[in-house]
Amino acid sequence: MERYMIHKIIIDNQLYLYMNGKLIHKRWLLKGQSYVFDLILYVKRTLKSIK
């Protein structure tokens, strides 16, 4: 079984989502825009882990 360390950092208007120390998602909170850096990791495990 794989273990994933997920954490988020909010700086000003930006949310950064990291998985195992790698930036996988960035979101601008006021604008609602986002960018996915690693689609495979984000889709495969993140949605289950965050909810």
PyMOL Python script that loads the backbone (N, CA, C, O; Angstrom):
from pymol import cmd

cmd.read_pdbstr("""\
ATOM      1  N   MET A   1       0.845  -1.188   0.000  1.00  0.00           N
ATOM      2  CA  MET A   1       0.000   0.000   0.000  1.00  0.00           C
ATOM      3  C   MET A   1       0.886   1.245   0.000  1.00  0.00           C
ATOM      4  O   MET A   1       1.820   1.364   0.793  1.00  0.00           O
ATOM      5  N   GLU A   2       0.574   2.155  -0.896  1.00  0.00           N
ATOM      6  CA  GLU A   2       1.346   3.378  -0.986  1.00  0.00           C
ATOM      7  C   GLU A   2       0.826   4.391   0.030  1.00  0.00           C
ATOM      8  O   GLU A   2      -0.370   4.445   0.317  1.00  0.00           O
ATOM      9  N   ARG A   3       1.747   5.195   0.568  1.00  0.00           N
ATOM     10  CA  ARG A   3       1.368   6.247   1.505  1.00  0.00           C
ATOM     11  C   ARG A   3       1.591   7.589   0.842  1.00  0.00           C
ATOM     12  O   ARG A   3       2.618   7.811   0.199  1.00  0.00           O
ATOM     13  N   TYR A   4       0.635   8.478   0.996  1.00  0.00           N
ATOM     14  CA  TYR A   4       0.716   9.806   0.405  1.00  0.00           C
ATOM     15  C   TYR A   4       0.616  10.850   1.503  1.00  0.00           C
ATOM     16  O   TYR A   4      -0.296  10.816   2.329  1.00  0.00           O
ATOM     17  N   MET A   5       1.554  11.769   1.502  1.00  0.00           N
ATOM     18  CA  MET A   5       1.521  12.889   2.424  1.00  0.00           C
ATOM     19  C   MET A   5       0.978  14.085   1.648  1.00  0.00           C
ATOM     20  O   MET A   5       1.618  14.565   0.713  1.00  0.00           O
ATOM     21  N   ILE A   6      -0.180  14.555   2.030  1.00  0.00           N
ATOM     22  CA  ILE A   6      -0.819  15.670   1.348  1.00  0.00           C
ATOM     23  C   ILE A   6      -0.915  16.836   2.323  1.00  0.00           C
ATOM     24  O   ILE A   6      -1.372  16.678   3.455  1.00  0.00           O
ATOM     25  N   HIS A   7      -0.477  18.010   1.869  1.00  0.00           N
ATOM     26  CA  HIS A   7      -0.671  19.197   2.689  1.00  0.00           C
ATOM     27  C   HIS A   7      -0.914  20.402   1.801  1.00  0.00           C
ATOM     28  O   HIS A   7      -0.552  20.415   0.625  1.00  0.00           O
ATOM     29  N   LYS A   8      -1.537  21.419   2.393  1.00  0.00           N
ATOM     30  CA  LYS A   8      -1.854  22.627   1.647  1.00  0.00           C
ATOM     31  C   LYS A   8      -1.265  23.828   2.370  1.00  0.00           C
ATOM     32  O   LYS A   8      -1.117  23.840   3.592  1.00  0.00           O
ATOM     33  N   ILE A   9      -0.937  24.833   1.577  1.00  0.00           N
ATOM     34  CA  ILE A   9      -0.426  26.091   2.098  1.00  0.00           C
ATOM     35  C   ILE A   9      -1.229  27.202   1.430  1.00  0.00           C
ATOM     36  O   ILE A   9      -1.408  27.205   0.212  1.00  0.00           O
ATOM     37  N   ILE A  10      -1.708  28.141   2.236  1.00  0.00           N
ATOM     38  CA  ILE A  10      -2.425  29.292   1.697  1.00  0.00           C
ATOM     39  C   ILE A  10      -1.586  30.527   1.966  1.00  0.00           C
ATOM     40  O   ILE A  10      -1.290  30.854   3.116  1.00  0.00           O
ATOM     41  N   ILE A  11      -1.207  31.210   0.894  1.00  0.00           N
ATOM     42  CA  ILE A  11      -0.434  32.444   0.983  1.00  0.00           C
ATOM     43  C   ILE A  11      -1.212  33.506   0.208  1.00  0.00           C
ATOM     44  O   ILE A  11      -1.432  33.377  -0.996  1.00  0.00           O
ATOM     45  N   ASP A  12      -1.621  34.549   0.915  1.00  0.00           N
ATOM     46  CA  ASP A  12      -2.436  35.616   0.326  1.00  0.00           C
ATOM     47  C   ASP A  12      -3.669  35.012  -0.339  1.00  0.00           C
ATOM     48  O   ASP A  12      -4.523  34.445   0.342  1.00  0.00           O
ATOM     49  N   ASN A  13      -3.768  35.126  -1.640  1.00  0.00           N
ATOM     50  CA  ASN A  13      -4.932  34.665  -2.391  1.00  0.00           C
ATOM     51  C   ASN A  13      -4.666  33.335  -3.097  1.00  0.00           C
ATOM     52  O   ASN A  13      -5.447  32.936  -3.962  1.00  0.00           O
ATOM     53  N   GLN A  14      -3.593  32.648  -2.752  1.00  0.00           N
ATOM     54  CA  GLN A  14      -3.208  31.451  -3.487  1.00  0.00           C
ATOM     55  C   GLN A  14      -3.133  30.236  -2.570  1.00  0.00           C
ATOM     56  O   GLN A  14      -2.576  30.294  -1.474  1.00  0.00           O
ATOM     57  N   LEU A  15      -3.706  29.138  -3.046  1.00  0.00           N
ATOM     58  CA  LEU A  15      -3.654  27.871  -2.336  1.00  0.00           C
ATOM     59  C   LEU A  15      -2.720  26.938  -3.102  1.00  0.00           C
ATOM     60  O   LEU A  15      -2.870  26.757  -4.311  1.00  0.00           O
ATOM     61  N   TYR A  16      -1.769  26.355  -2.405  1.00  0.00           N
ATOM     62  CA  TYR A  16      -0.837  25.409  -3.000  1.00  0.00           C
ATOM     63  C   TYR A  16      -1.093  24.041  -2.382  1.00  0.00           C
ATOM     64  O   TYR A  16      -1.158  23.915  -1.159  1.00  0.00           O
ATOM     65  N   LEU A  17      -1.237  23.029  -3.208  1.00  0.00           N
ATOM     66  CA  LEU A  17      -1.483  21.671  -2.739  1.00  0.00           C
ATOM     67  C   LEU A  17      -0.285  20.803  -3.106  1.00  0.00           C
ATOM     68  O   LEU A  17       0.089  20.703  -4.275  1.00  0.00           O
ATOM     69  N   TYR A  18       0.305  20.184  -2.104  1.00  0.00           N
ATOM     70  CA  TYR A  18       1.494  19.356  -2.291  1.00  0.00           C
ATOM     71  C   TYR A  18       1.183  17.905  -1.965  1.00  0.00           C
ATOM     72  O   TYR A  18       0.413  17.619  -1.048  1.00  0.00           O
ATOM     73  N   MET A  19       1.778  16.997  -2.714  1.00  0.00           N
ATOM     74  CA  MET A  19       1.698  15.577  -2.418  1.00  0.00           C
ATOM     75  C   MET A  19       3.115  15.030  -2.400  1.00  0.00           C
ATOM     76  O   MET A  19       3.832  15.109  -3.398  1.00  0.00           O
ATOM     77  N   ASN A  20       3.516  14.475  -1.264  1.00  0.00           N
ATOM     78  CA  ASN A  20       4.875  13.959  -1.070  1.00  0.00           C
ATOM     79  C   ASN A  20       5.932  14.997  -1.425  1.00  0.00           C
ATOM     80  O   ASN A  20       6.955  14.666  -2.025  1.00  0.00           O
ATOM     81  N   GLY A  21       5.686  16.258  -1.054  1.00  0.00           N
ATOM     82  CA  GLY A  21       6.645  17.323  -1.275  1.00  0.00           C
ATOM     83  C   GLY A  21       6.654  17.906  -2.679  1.00  0.00           C
ATOM     84  O   GLY A  21       7.448  18.801  -2.967  1.00  0.00           O
ATOM     85  N   LYS A  22       5.791  17.419  -3.553  1.00  0.00           N
ATOM     86  CA  LYS A  22       5.743  17.885  -4.938  1.00  0.00           C
ATOM     87  C   LYS A  22       4.477  18.714  -5.149  1.00  0.00           C
ATOM     88  O   LYS A  22       3.377  18.283  -4.802  1.00  0.00           O
ATOM     89  N   LEU A  23       4.645  19.910  -5.723  1.00  0.00           N
ATOM     90  CA  LEU A  23       3.499  20.765  -5.998  1.00  0.00           C
ATOM     91  C   LEU A  23       2.655  20.134  -7.102  1.00  0.00           C
ATOM     92  O   LEU A  23       3.139  19.891  -8.208  1.00  0.00           O
ATOM     93  N   ILE A  24       1.386  19.871  -6.787  1.00  0.00           N
ATOM     94  CA  ILE A  24       0.523  19.239  -7.789  1.00  0.00           C
ATOM     95  C   ILE A  24      -0.639  20.123  -8.219  1.00  0.00           C
ATOM     96  O   ILE A  24      -1.242  19.880  -9.265  1.00  0.00           O
ATOM     97  N   HIS A  25      -0.966  21.156  -7.420  1.00  0.00           N
ATOM     98  CA  HIS A  25      -2.140  21.981  -7.748  1.00  0.00           C
ATOM     99  C   HIS A  25      -1.975  23.371  -7.149  1.00  0.00           C
ATOM    100  O   HIS A  25      -1.539  23.517  -6.007  1.00  0.00           O
ATOM    101  N   LYS A  26      -2.324  24.386  -7.925  1.00  0.00           N
ATOM    102  CA  LYS A  26      -2.316  25.763  -7.438  1.00  0.00           C
ATOM    103  C   LYS A  26      -3.662  26.387  -7.784  1.00  0.00           C
ATOM    104  O   LYS A  26      -4.172  26.205  -8.889  1.00  0.00           O
ATOM    105  N   ARG A  27      -4.238  27.128  -6.829  1.00  0.00           N
ATOM    106  CA  ARG A  27      -5.544  27.760  -7.052  1.00  0.00           C
ATOM    107  C   ARG A  27      -5.502  29.197  -6.548  1.00  0.00           C
ATOM    108  O   ARG A  27      -5.008  29.477  -5.456  1.00  0.00           O
ATOM    109  N   TRP A  28      -6.033  30.102  -7.370  1.00  0.00           N
ATOM    110  CA  TRP A  28      -6.210  31.487  -6.980  1.00  0.00           C
ATOM    111  C   TRP A  28      -7.600  31.586  -6.385  1.00  0.00           C
ATOM    112  O   TRP A  28      -8.590  31.417  -7.096  1.00  0.00           O
ATOM    113  N   LEU A  29      -7.691  31.856  -5.104  1.00  0.00           N
ATOM    114  CA  LEU A  29      -8.955  31.740  -4.379  1.00  0.00           C
ATOM    115  C   LEU A  29      -9.998  32.769  -4.798  1.00  0.00           C
ATOM    116  O   LEU A  29     -11.167  32.416  -4.953  1.00  0.00           O
ATOM    117  N   LEU A  30      -9.621  34.008  -4.982  1.00  0.00           N
ATOM    118  CA  LEU A  30     -10.605  35.034  -5.327  1.00  0.00           C
ATOM    119  C   LEU A  30     -11.086  34.924  -6.769  1.00  0.00           C
ATOM    120  O   LEU A  30     -12.242  35.230  -7.061  1.00  0.00           O
ATOM    121  N   LYS A  31     -10.217  34.494  -7.667  1.00  0.00           N
ATOM    122  CA  LYS A  31     -10.578  34.396  -9.078  1.00  0.00           C
ATOM    123  C   LYS A  31     -11.226  33.062  -9.427  1.00  0.00           C
ATOM    124  O   LYS A  31     -11.945  32.969 -10.422  1.00  0.00           O
ATOM    125  N   GLY A  32     -10.985  32.031  -8.626  1.00  0.00           N
ATOM    126  CA  GLY A  32     -11.536  30.715  -8.914  1.00  0.00           C
ATOM    127  C   GLY A  32     -10.775  29.959  -9.984  1.00  0.00           C
ATOM    128  O   GLY A  32     -11.224  28.906 -10.436  1.00  0.00           O
ATOM    129  N   GLN A  33      -9.630  30.479 -10.393  1.00  0.00           N
ATOM    130  CA  GLN A  33      -8.815  29.806 -11.403  1.00  0.00           C
ATOM    131  C   GLN A  33      -7.867  28.834 -10.721  1.00  0.00           C
ATOM    132  O   GLN A  33      -7.480  29.021  -9.568  1.00  0.00           O
ATOM    133  N   SER A  34      -7.499  27.787 -11.462  1.00  0.00           N
ATOM    134  CA  SER A  34      -6.559  26.820 -10.896  1.00  0.00           C
ATOM    135  C   SER A  34      -5.696  26.237 -11.993  1.00  0.00           C
ATOM    136  O   SER A  34      -6.006  26.337 -13.180  1.00  0.00           O
ATOM    137  N   TYR A  35      -4.588  25.615 -11.560  1.00  0.00           N
ATOM    138  CA  TYR A  35      -3.665  24.968 -12.479  1.00  0.00           C
ATOM    139  C   TYR A  35      -3.203  23.663 -11.843  1.00  0.00           C
ATOM    140  O   TYR A  35      -2.767  23.649 -10.692  1.00  0.00           O
ATOM    141  N   VAL A  36      -3.297  22.572 -12.589  1.00  0.00           N
ATOM    142  CA  VAL A  36      -2.853  21.267 -12.111  1.00  0.00           C
ATOM    143  C   VAL A  36      -1.478  20.986 -12.701  1.00  0.00           C
ATOM    144  O   VAL A  36      -1.309  20.988 -13.920  1.00  0.00           O
ATOM    145  N   PHE A  37      -0.494  20.745 -11.836  1.00  0.00           N
ATOM    146  CA  PHE A  37       0.869  20.499 -12.279  1.00  0.00           C
ATOM    147  C   PHE A  37       1.116  19.033 -12.600  1.00  0.00           C
ATOM    148  O   PHE A  37       1.871  18.722 -13.521  1.00  0.00           O
ATOM    149  N   ASP A  38       0.494  18.130 -11.858  1.00  0.00           N
ATOM    150  CA  ASP A  38       0.690  16.694 -12.080  1.00  0.00           C
ATOM    151  C   ASP A  38      -0.679  16.037 -12.115  1.00  0.00           C
ATOM    152  O   ASP A  38      -1.221  15.654 -11.078  1.00  0.00           O
ATOM    153  N   LEU A  39      -1.227  15.911 -13.294  1.00  0.00           N
ATOM    154  CA  LEU A  39      -2.599  15.435 -13.461  1.00  0.00           C
ATOM    155  C   LEU A  39      -2.791  14.014 -12.944  1.00  0.00           C
ATOM    156  O   LEU A  39      -3.823  13.721 -12.339  1.00  0.00           O
ATOM    157  N   ILE A  40      -1.838  13.136 -13.164  1.00  0.00           N
ATOM    158  CA  ILE A  40      -1.983  11.734 -12.759  1.00  0.00           C
ATOM    159  C   ILE A  40      -2.088  11.619 -11.244  1.00  0.00           C
ATOM    160  O   ILE A  40      -2.982  10.934 -10.747  1.00  0.00           O
ATOM    161  N   LEU A  41      -1.214  12.260 -10.509  1.00  0.00           N
ATOM    162  CA  LEU A  41      -1.285  12.197  -9.047  1.00  0.00           C
ATOM    163  C   LEU A  41      -2.529  12.890  -8.520  1.00  0.00           C
ATOM    164  O   LEU A  41      -3.164  12.399  -7.586  1.00  0.00           O
ATOM    165  N   TYR A  42      -2.882  14.019  -9.104  1.00  0.00           N
ATOM    166  CA  TYR A  42      -4.037  14.775  -8.628  1.00  0.00           C
ATOM    167  C   TYR A  42      -5.328  13.977  -8.787  1.00  0.00           C
ATOM    168  O   TYR A  42      -6.131  13.910  -7.856  1.00  0.00           O
ATOM    169  N   VAL A  43      -5.530  13.388  -9.927  1.00  0.00           N
ATOM    170  CA  VAL A  43      -6.767  12.654 -10.197  1.00  0.00           C
ATOM    171  C   VAL A  43      -6.795  11.320  -9.474  1.00  0.00           C
ATOM    172  O   VAL A  43      -7.833  10.926  -8.943  1.00  0.00           O
ATOM    173  N   LYS A  44      -5.689  10.632  -9.449  1.00  0.00           N
ATOM    174  CA  LYS A  44      -5.660   9.269  -8.929  1.00  0.00           C
ATOM    175  C   LYS A  44      -5.973   9.190  -7.434  1.00  0.00           C
ATOM    176  O   LYS A  44      -6.746   8.326  -7.019  1.00  0.00           O
ATOM    177  N   ARG A  45      -5.398  10.062  -6.628  1.00  0.00           N
ATOM    178  CA  ARG A  45      -5.563   9.925  -5.169  1.00  0.00           C
ATOM    179  C   ARG A  45      -6.097  11.159  -4.460  1.00  0.00           C
ATOM    180  O   ARG A  45      -6.744  11.028  -3.421  1.00  0.00           O
ATOM    181  N   THR A  46      -5.852  12.333  -4.974  1.00  0.00           N
ATOM    182  CA  THR A  46      -6.107  13.547  -4.224  1.00  0.00           C
ATOM    183  C   THR A  46      -7.575  13.766  -3.911  1.00  0.00           C
ATOM    184  O   THR A  46      -7.912  14.110  -2.778  1.00  0.00           O
ATOM    185  N   LEU A  47      -8.443  13.579  -4.865  1.00  0.00           N
ATOM    186  CA  LEU A  47      -9.858  13.863  -4.616  1.00  0.00           C
ATOM    187  C   LEU A  47     -10.413  12.998  -3.502  1.00  0.00           C
ATOM    188  O   LEU A  47     -11.232  13.471  -2.714  1.00  0.00           O
ATOM    189  N   LYS A  48      -9.994  11.753  -3.412  1.00  0.00           N
ATOM    190  CA  LYS A  48     -10.446  10.894  -2.325  1.00  0.00           C
ATOM    191  C   LYS A  48      -9.880  11.365  -1.000  1.00  0.00           C
ATOM    192  O   LYS A  48     -10.583  11.365   0.010  1.00  0.00           O
ATOM    193  N   SER A  49      -8.615  11.766  -0.993  1.00  0.00           N
ATOM    194  CA  SER A  49      -7.937  12.110   0.256  1.00  0.00           C
ATOM    195  C   SER A  49      -8.414  13.418   0.859  1.00  0.00           C
ATOM    196  O   SER A  49      -8.461  13.555   2.082  1.00  0.00           O
ATOM    197  N   ILE A  50      -8.768  14.380   0.021  1.00  0.00           N
ATOM    198  CA  ILE A  50      -9.139  15.694   0.521  1.00  0.00           C
ATOM    199  C   ILE A  50     -10.566  15.726   1.043  1.00  0.00           C
ATOM    200  O   ILE A  50     -10.843  16.415   2.025  1.00  0.00           O
ATOM    201  N   LYS A  51     -11.468  15.005   0.416  1.00  0.00           N
ATOM    202  CA  LYS A  51     -12.878  15.028   0.820  1.00  0.00           C
ATOM    203  C   LYS A  51     -13.115  14.371   2.111  1.00  0.00           C
ATOM    204  O   LYS A  51     -14.254  14.315   2.575  1.00  0.00           O
TER     205      LYS A  51
END
""", "prot")
cmd.dss("prot")
cmd.show_as("cartoon", "prot")
cmd.util.cbc("prot")
cmd.orient("prot")
